Amino acid sequence: MGTRRLSRERALQALFYMDMHRDPVEDPVGQFCSSFAQDKPTQPFFHRLVDGVQENRKKIDTVIEQFSSNWKLSRMSCVDRNVLRIAVFELLFCADIPPKVSINEAIDVGKRFGTDESGAFINGILDSIRLAMKEDKIAFIPKATG
């Protein structure tokens, strides 16, 4: 398994942990990292994803809801919701990652950690977002950064 795939999976686990952890924790990422050992090579991309999703969560969630017909974020499974958040962060803010790579990685991670329907569900939403970005049909497009 590649370093970036492992970073994505760990990021999903951290975001899932933060989503499910109802008690306020001062440093949820630090708490997660102290509880679950990480390989040193995965840490930079892991932190880029987790920090990026946290910093841009409102924008990311707005885009997901815009393209998930009849699905509120609160109704999505926690796995699907957080896989989508990571992938949408990559689509919007990571110019160094080709959109098809972000989408394929999200589908694979969703299939591994989600339900039998997760892959198709994630693919449908992300492909719609990708097409809208290509046609400049998203209300905002942030400046993508590496």
N, C-alpha and C positions, 0 to 999 in steps of 0.2 A: 504494500500500500504506500502511495506517495505521501510526502510530507504535507502537501497542501490538503489532500483528502483527509488525512488524520487531523490536521488543524481544523478543518470544517466540521468533522465529527465531534471534536472536543468543544468547538464553539457552540454547536447545537446542544451538547450536553450542558454546557455552562448556562446558555440562555434558557434552556428547559428548567434547570435548577432555579434560576432567578424568577422565572415565570411562575413556578409552583411554590416557591418559598414565600409564604405570606407575611412572615415576621420581618420587619425592616432590619436589614443587616448593613452595617456601616460600609463594608467593602465586600460586596457579594462575589466579585471576580476573584479577589484575594482569598476569600473563604473557599470558593470552589477549587482554586488552584492548590490550596494547602491540603484539601481533602483528597484530591486526585492527582497523582503524580503525572507529570508531563515530560515528554522528551524535549530536550533543549532545542532541537531544530524546528519543532512545531510552534514554539512560543511566539515568535514575531508575527506570523500570519494569524495565529489564534487571537492574539491581542488586537491586531488590526481589525479582524472581523467583529469580535465581541465589543470592543470600544466603539467601532464605527456604527454598529447596530444600536448601541445604547445612545450614542450622541445624536443619531438621526432617526430615532424610532418613530417619532410623530410623522415625519415625512414618509418614511418607509411604509408605515401602517396605512397612511392615506392612500398611497399608490396601490397597495395590496387590496384594500377595500374597494377602490375604484374599479378594479379589474376582476374581482371575485363576485360575480353576479349571485345575488341571493345568499351570500355567505358573509356574515359579520365575523370579524376576527375572533370574537369571544365564542363563536360556535365551532370554530375549527379546532381540530385536535392540537394539542400543545406542540407535538412534533411538527406537523404540517405548518403551523403558524411560524415557528422559529426557523424551519428550513427556508420558508418563503422570505422571512426577514433577512437572513444571510444572503440569499441569492439576489434579492432586490437591492440590498446594500452594494453587492458586487456590480450589478447592472448599472446602478446610478452613480457610484462613487469610485469605481476601480477601473480606470481606463486601460490598465495594463492586463486585464483579464478579458479575453474574448467572450461576448455574451453567450455563445453556444457552449462554451466550457462551463460557465456559471450555471447554466440551465441543466446541462447533463450531470454535473456534479450534484446539484440539488435533487434531481430525480433519483439518482443512485443512493444518496444519503436518505432521502425520504423513503425509498423502498426498503432500505436496510433497517431503519428505526421506526417506520410508520406502519400503516395498514396495507392491505392488498391494493387499495384504491389510491394510496398516497402518490405514487408515481404519476398517474394520469392526472390527478387533481393539481399537483404542483406544476406539471408540464403545461396544462391548459392555461393557468394563470400567468406563468412566466413567459410563455410564448406570446400571449396577448400583450403583455407589457413590452416585450422586445419589439414587437411589430409597431406598437404605438410610439415607442422611442424612435424607431427608424423613420416614422412618418411625422415626427414632432407633434404628437397628439397628447402628450402628457402635460398637464398644467404647468409644471415646473421641471426643468432639467438642470440639476446642480452642475457646477463645473466638476467634471470627473477628475479625480486625483489618484496618484499612484500609491 
